[in-house]
Amino acid sequence: MRQLRHGLRTFGALLATLGTLALALSAVAQDAEPAPDARPVHVAPLTGPIGPATAAFVTGAIEEAEREARALVIEMDTPGGLVDAMREINLAILSSEVPVIVYVAPQGARATSAGAYILYASHLAAMAPGTTVGAATPVEFGPASEPPELPADTPAEPAEPAPSDEAAPAEGDAAPAEEPAPSSAQAMRNKVVNDSVAQIRALAELRGRNADWAERAVREGVSLTAEQAVDMNVADLVAPSLQALLEAADGRNVTLVEGRELVLALAGAEVERVEPGFALELLQVITNPNIAFLLINIGFIGLLASFYNGLEPVTLIAGLICLIVGFYALNTLPVNYAGAALIVLGLGLLIAELFVASAGVLAISGLAIFALGAVMLVDTEIDALQIDWRLIAGMTAALGALTFAAVSYGLAAQVRKPVSGRESLTGMEGDVLEWDGAEGFVHVDGERWHAVSKDALAAGDRIKVTGIEGLTLTVKKL
């Protein structure tokens, strides 16, 4: 009996040990299972031309997503923009710790020029129906007008046999002319285009996308619709809405920085939109070339008004602030320094008109040079980054009107009759008090004056002052 009880106790202890071990293994297994990611998906807009403000916003959105989100979706609709800003965005995408999905949306949107490079850099490229991608030729140069170069693998034409000695040109005959070397402009174009091709091909090879079509987009400026882009392995998928995009992207495998593989888990994720703050919105406003151009002109007018009023401080400080902000904005844009020099020259001629009597020649020349410089100021063919011709015309007309008003005021001041001092006596009338021969004393403007005259005068005669020299008036008889 005692042995039976001992065996039962041993069996019970064994069961307790096994139960404890089972619970421990269960807890370890639960800890090993990854907890579902409760972080949201951030969505950031990228619309309009790509400039410094856009680059700052997108890079900031990527940094925020790395801290708070499981992925970042960039909703893009852009005609392109500055190369430096585009490269800053691409560097941020390539080094991102979270997946960056570029979604060309809404319907009718486009990812052209710099936008095509950003699409190629993304971890997942998506497009809404009715959108387009391509036309990635550097816009400062445009597509080549000459026939495109043959690919490297194109078979060369068979070489003709070398001519025999009998067919050699006679001595004294002109040798065949060598092909002229490319011009400096063409050489620069080739340099920029080849650099752009290398960059977009590198992005295509990194993401496993169509590198040959990417090169054509740069060299020939070709474009694709959303469906064509997916068929040609330029984009990964077509999605009619953001939710459809998240559902379609769920379960896809992407490669992050340093080759880390990640399976996207985006279905049913909460969506949080990221908007630019006040500082970025202000930066985007002042880096608009039209606003920058307007600020510089307002600053110039403010300085002129301050100098005219004896360095009046309010207009002086306001003018300096406008000039500083305007020049800062222009520093972020592709400025043509020849255009900037023409603007300065034109303004200088307008100032010279105020001091030199040129019958308007300096003013007209200055206005024409100013307008030409304004047209040349921003060196790009992207419409959204060019100065509006209506603003140029308006500012030219405004400066012309101000110059005309200043010159007219100066001329009027020269012919205006003095209203105080001795010069104001010219033209006044008075009476002769005493007279002897060619001189005497007269009463003018309530005062007694010594006077001379060629007329025969006598006390009581009415006279008019025709001039003054020192303290002596020249008068004539009325």
C-alpha positions in Angstrom: 0.0 0.0 0.0 2.8 2.3 0.9 4.5 1.6 -2.4 1.3 2.4 -4.3 1.0 5.8 -2.6 4.6 6.5 -3.4 4.1 5.6 -7.0 1.0 7.9 -7.2 2.9 10.8 -5.8 5.7 10.2 -8.2 3.3 10.1 -11.1 1.6 13.3 -10.0 4.9 15.1 -9.7 5.8 14.0 -13.2 2.4 15.2 -14.6 2.9 18.6 -12.9 6.4 18.9 -14.3 5.1 18.1 -17.8 2.3 20.6 -17.5 4.7 23.3 -16.4 7.0 22.5 -19.3 4.0 22.6 -21.8 2.9 26.0 -20.5 6.5 27.4 -20.8 6.8 26.1 -24.4 3.4 27.6 -25.3 4.5 31.0 -23.9 7.8 30.9 -25.8 5.9 30.0 -29.0 3.6 33.0 -28.5 6.5 35.3 -28.0 8.1 34.1 -31.1 5.1 34.9 -33.2 5.4 38.5 -34.6 2.7 40.8 -33.2 0.6 42.4 -35.9 1.9 45.8 -36.9 -0.6 48.4 -35.6 1.3 51.4 -37.1 -0.6 53.4 -39.7 0.4 54.0 -43.4 1.4 57.6 -44.0 0.3 59.4 -47.2 2.2 62.5 -48.4 1.2 64.6 -51.5 3.8 65.6 -54.1 2.1 67.9 -56.5 3.3 70.6 -58.8 6.9 71.4 -59.8 9.6 69.8 -57.7 11.8 72.4 -55.9 13.7 72.9 -52.7 10.4 73.1 -50.6 9.1 69.9 -52.1 12.3 68.1 -51.4 12.4 69.3 -47.8 8.8 68.1 -47.3 9.2 64.7 -48.8 12.5 63.9 -47.0 10.8 65.1 -43.8 7.8 62.8 -44.5 10.2 59.8 -45.0 12.0 60.5 -41.7 8.6 60.8 -39.9 7.4 57.5 -41.5 10.6 55.7 -40.3 9.6 56.6 -36.7 5.8 56.2 -36.8 4.5 54.3 -39.9 4.8 50.9 -41.5 5.0 52.5 -45.0 4.8 55.8 -46.8 2.7 56.4 -49.9 3.7 59.5 -52.0 0.7 60.6 -54.1 2.5 62.2 -57.0 1.3 64.5 -59.8 4.2 66.5 -61.2 5.5 68.0 -64.5 9.1 67.6 -63.2 11.4 70.1 -61.5 14.9 70.8 -60.4 17.5 68.0 -60.7 19.1 68.7 -57.3 15.7 68.6 -55.6 14.8 65.3 -57.4 18.2 63.7 -56.4 17.6 64.7 -52.7 14.3 63.0 -52.8 15.7 59.9 -54.4 18.5 59.7 -51.9 16.0 59.8 -49.1 13.9 57.0 -50.7 17.0 54.8 -51.3 18.1 55.1 -47.7 14.7 54.7 -46.2 14.1 52.2 -43.4 10.4 51.9 -44.4 8.9 51.0 -47.8 8.2 54.1 -49.9 5.4 53.6 -52.4 5.0 56.2 -55.2 1.4 56.3 -56.4 0.8 58.5 -59.5 -2.7 59.8 -58.8 -5.5 60.9 -59.2 -6.7 60.1 -62.7 -5.2 62.5 -65.1 -2.0 62.9 -63.0 1.5 62.5 -64.5 5.0 61.6 -63.5 7.1 63.3 -66.1 10.7 64.5 -66.2 12.0 64.3 -62.5 8.8 62.5 -61.5 9.8 59.5 -63.7 13.1 59.2 -61.8 11.3 59.3 -58.4 8.9 56.6 -59.6 11.8 54.4 -60.6 13.5 54.9 -57.2 10.4 53.8 -55.2 10.2 50.4 -53.6 6.8 49.9 -55.2 5.5 51.9 -58.2 1.8 52.3 -58.6 -0.4 54.3 -61.0 -4.0 55.2 -61.1 -5.9 54.6 -64.4 -5.6 57.5 -66.8 -2.2 58.6 -65.6 1.1 58.8 -67.5 4.8 58.4 -66.9 7.9 59.4 -69.0 9.3 62.3 -70.9 12.4 62.3 -68.8 14.7 64.2 -71.1 16.6 67.0 -69.3 14.4 70.0 -70.2 17.1 72.5 -70.5 18.3 70.7 -73.6 15.2 68.8 -74.9 15.2 65.8 -77.2 17.9 65.6 -79.7 17.1 66.9 -83.2 19.6 64.6 -84.8 18.8 60.9 -85.4 19.3 58.9 -82.2 22.6 57.0 -81.7 22.5 53.3 -82.5 22.6 51.0 -79.6 26.0 49.4 -78.8 24.8 46.0 -80.0 23.8 47.2 -83.4 25.9 45.4 -86.1 28.2 47.8 -87.9 28.1 48.2 -91.6 30.6 45.9 -93.4 33.7 47.8 -94.1 34.6 48.4 -97.7 37.8 46.8 -99.0 40.8 49.0 -98.9 41.5 50.7 -102.2 44.3 49.3 -104.3 47.4 51.3 -105.0 46.0 52.1 -108.5 42.9 53.6 -106.9 44.8 55.7 -104.4 44.3 59.5 -104.9 47.0 61.2 -106.9 49.5 63.3 -105.2 48.1 66.8 -104.7 44.5 65.6 -104.5 42.5 66.9 -101.5 42.2 64.4 -98.6 38.7 63.6 -97.4 37.6 66.1 -94.9 37.3 65.0 -91.3 34.0 65.2 -89.5 33.7 68.4 -87.5 34.0 68.0 -83.7 30.8 68.5 -81.8 30.1 72.1 -80.6 30.5 73.0 -76.9 26.7 73.1 -76.6 26.2 69.7 -78.1 29.0 68.3 -75.9 27.4 69.7 -72.8 24.0 68.2 -73.9 25.6 64.8 -74.4 27.2 65.0 -71.0 23.9 65.9 -69.2 21.9 63.3 -71.1 24.4 60.5 -70.6 24.5 61.3 -66.9 20.7 61.2 -66.7 20.6 57.9 -68.6 23.2 56.4 -66.2 21.2 57.5 -63.2 17.8 56.2 -64.3 19.3 52.9 -65.6 20.9 52.4 -62.2 17.6 52.9 -60.5 15.9 50.5 -62.9 18.5 47.8 -62.3 18.2 48.3 -58.5 14.4 47.9 -58.5 14.3 45.3 -61.3 12.4 47.5 -63.7 12.7 48.1 -67.5 16.0 49.9 -67.9 15.9 50.0 -71.7 12.6 51.9 -71.8 14.0 54.2 -69.0 16.8 55.1 -71.3 14.4 55.8 -74.2 12.4 58.1 -71.9 15.5 60.2 -71.4 16.9 60.1 -74.9 13.7 60.3 -76.9 11.2 61.7 -74.3 8.7 58.8 -74.7 5.8 58.3 -72.3 3.4 55.5 -71.3 -0.1 55.1 -69.9 -0.6 53.3 -66.6 -1.6 50.0 -68.2 1.3 50.2 -70.7 3.7 51.0 -67.8 2.7 47.8 -66.0 2.9 45.7 -69.2 6.4 47.0 -69.8 7.6 46.5 -66.2 8.0 50.2 -65.6 5.3 50.3 -62.9 4.3 47.4 -60.6 0.5 47.8 -60.5 -2.5 49.9 -61.4 -4.9 50.8 -58.6 -8.0 53.0 -58.9 -7.9 54.2 -55.3 -5.6 54.4 -52.3 -7.4 51.5 -50.5 -7.2 49.4 -53.6 -3.5 50.1 -53.7 -3.0 49.0 -50.1 -5.0 45.8 -50.8 -3.0 45.1 -54.0 0.4 45.8 -52.3 -0.3 43.5 -49.4 1.9 40.5 -49.4 4.4 41.9 -51.9 8.1 41.6 -51.2 10.3 44.7 -51.3 14.0 45.2 -50.8 15.0 48.0 -48.4 18.3 49.6 -47.6 21.3 47.2 -47.3 19.3 44.4 -49.0 16.8 43.8 -46.2 13.8 41.9 -47.5 10.3 42.9 -46.2 6.9 41.5 -47.0 4.3 44.3 -47.1 1.3 44.0 -44.7 -0.9 46.9 -45.7 -4.4 45.5 -46.0 -6.7 47.2 -43.6 -4.1 49.6 -42.3 -5.1 52.9 -40.9 -4.2 55.8 -43.2 -2.8 59.1 -41.9 -2.2 62.0 -44.2 0.9 64.1 -43.8 0.7 67.8 -44.8 3.4 70.4 -45.1 3.7 72.8 -42.1 3.5 76.6 -42.2 7.3 77.0 -42.7 7.4 74.6 -45.7 4.4 76.3 -47.2 6.0 79.7 -46.8 9.2 78.3 -48.4 7.2 77.0 -51.3 5.6 80.4 -51.8 8.8 82.4 -51.7 10.7 80.0 -53.9 8.1 80.5 -56.7 10.1 82.4 -59.3 7.2 84.9 -59.8 7.1 85.7 -56.1 10.9 86.0 -56.0 10.9 88.3 -59.0 8.1 90.4 -57.5 9.9 90.7 -54.1 13.1 91.9 -55.7 11.3 94.6 -57.6 9.3 95.7 -54.6 12.5 95.9 -52.6 14.1 98.0 -55.3 11.2 100.4 -55.3 11.2 100.6 -51.5 14.9 101.5 -51.5 14.3 104.3 -54.1 11.4 105.6 -52.0 13.6 105.6 -48.9 16.5 107.4 -50.6 14.1 110.0 -52.0 12.7 110.7 -48.6 16.1 111.0 -46.9 16.6 107.4 -45.9 13.2 107.0 -44.3 13.6 103.9 -42.1 10.3 102.0 -42.7 10.6 101.8 -46.4 14.3 101.2 -46.2 13.9 98.2 -43.9 11.0 96.8 -45.8 12.9 97.2 -49.1 16.0 95.4 -47.7 13.9 92.5 -46.3 12.2 92.1 -49.7 15.5 92.1 -51.5 17.1 89.6 -49.1 14.2 87.2 -49.3 13.9 87.6 -53.1 17.6 86.9 -53.6 17.5 83.9 -51.3 14.6 82.4 -53.3 16.5 83.0 -56.6 19.5 81.2 -55.1 17.4 78.0 -54.9 16.5 78.3 -58.6 18.5 77.7 -61.8 19.3 81.4 -62.4 20.8 82.7 -65.6 23.4 85.2 -64.4 23.3 87.0 -67.8 19.6 87.7 -67.2 20.3 88.9 -63.7 23.1 91.2 -65.0 20.7 92.6 -67.6 18.1 93.3 -64.9 20.6 95.2 -62.8 21.8 97.2 -65.9 18.2 98.1 -66.8 17.5 99.3 -63.2 20.7 101.3 -63.3 19.6 103.0 -66.5 16.3 103.9 -65.0 18.1 105.5 -62.0 20.4 107.4 -64.4 17.3 108.8 -66.2 16.5 110.6 -63.0 19.8 112.5 -63.0 20.6 112.8 -66.7 18.5 114.7 -69.2 18.3 112.1 -72.0 14.8 112.9 -73.3 13.7 109.4 -72.3 16.4 107.5 -74.1 17.9 106.0 -70.9 14.5 105.1 -69.5 13.3 103.3 -72.7 16.6 101.5 -73.0 16.5 100.5 -69.4 12.9 99.2 -69.6 13.8 97.1 -72.7 16.9 95.6 -71.1 15.0 95.0 -67.8 12.3 93.0 -69.6 14.8 91.0 -71.6 16.7 90.1 -68.5 13.5 89.1 -66.7 12.7 86.7 -69.6 16.2 85.1 -69.4 16.4 85.1 -65.5 15.3 81.5 -64.8 17.2 79.0 -66.9 14.6 76.3 -67.4 11.9 75.2 -69.8 9.5 74.0 -67.1 6.6 76.3 -67.4 5.8 76.2 -63.7 9.4 77.4 -62.9 9.4 80.3 -65.4 8.4 83.9 -64.7 5.0 84.6 -66.1 5.3 87.0 -69.0 2.3 89.0 -67.7 4.2 89.7 -64.5 7.2 90.8 -66.5 5.0 93.1 -68.6 3.3 94.5 -65.5 6.5 95.2 -63.6 8.0 96.8 -66.7 5.0 99.1 -67.1 5.0 99.9 -63.4 8.7 100.8 -63.4 8.2 102.9 -66.5 5.3 104.8 -64.9 7.3 105.4 -61.7 10.3 106.7 -63.7 8.1 108.9 -65.8 6.4 110.3 -62.7 9.7 111.0 -61.0 11.2 112.7 -64.1 8.0 114.8 -64.5 8.1 115.8 -60.9 11.8 116.9 -61.3 11.1 118.9 -64.4 8.1 120.6 -62.8 10.2 121.5 -59.8 12.8 123.2 -62.1 10.2 125.5 -63.7 8.0 126.0 -60.7 8.1 129.6 -59.4 9.8 129.9 -56.0 7.4 130.7 -53.2 9.9 131.8 -50.6 13.2 133.6 -50.4 14.6 136.4 -52.6 14.0 134.4 -55.8 10.2 134.6 -55.1 10.3 138.4 -55.7 10.8 137.9 -59.4 7.5 138.8 -61.1 6.1 140.7 -58.2 4.7 144.3 -58.6 5.4 147.3 -56.4 5.6 151.1 -56.2 8.5 153.5 -56.7 9.4 155.3 -53.4 12.3 157.4 -54.6 14.1 157.6 -57.9 17.1 159.4 -59.3 18.3 158.7 -62.8 18.7 154.9 -63.3 18.3 153.8 -59.6 16.2 154.4 -56.6 14.1 152.7 -54.0 10.9 150.7 -54.5 8.3 149.1 -52.2 7.8 145.3 -53.0 6.2 142.6 -50.9 6.0 145.0 -47.9 9.7 145.8 -47.9 11.9 148.6 -49.1 14.4 147.5 -51.8 17.2 149.2 -53.8 16.4 148.9 -57.5 17.8 149.8 -60.9 16.0 150.2 -64.2 16.5 151.2 -67.8 13.1 153.0 -67.8 12.6 156.5 -66.7 10.8 156.3 -63.4 9.4 158.7 -60.8 8.0 158.3 -57.3 4.6 156.7 -57.3 5.1 154.7 -60.6 4.0 151.1 -60.7 6.9 148.6 -61.4 7.4 144.9 -61.9 10.5 143.0 -60.7 12.3 141.2 -63.5 15.4 140.1 -61.6 17.5 140.3 -58.5 21.2 140.5 -58.0 22.4 140.5 -54.4 20.2 143.0 -52.6 19.4 145.0 -55.8 16.2 144.5 -57.8 15.9 145.0 -61.5 12.6 146.5 -62.4 10.6 147.8 -65.3 7.8 150.3 -65.5 4.2 149.1 -65.9 
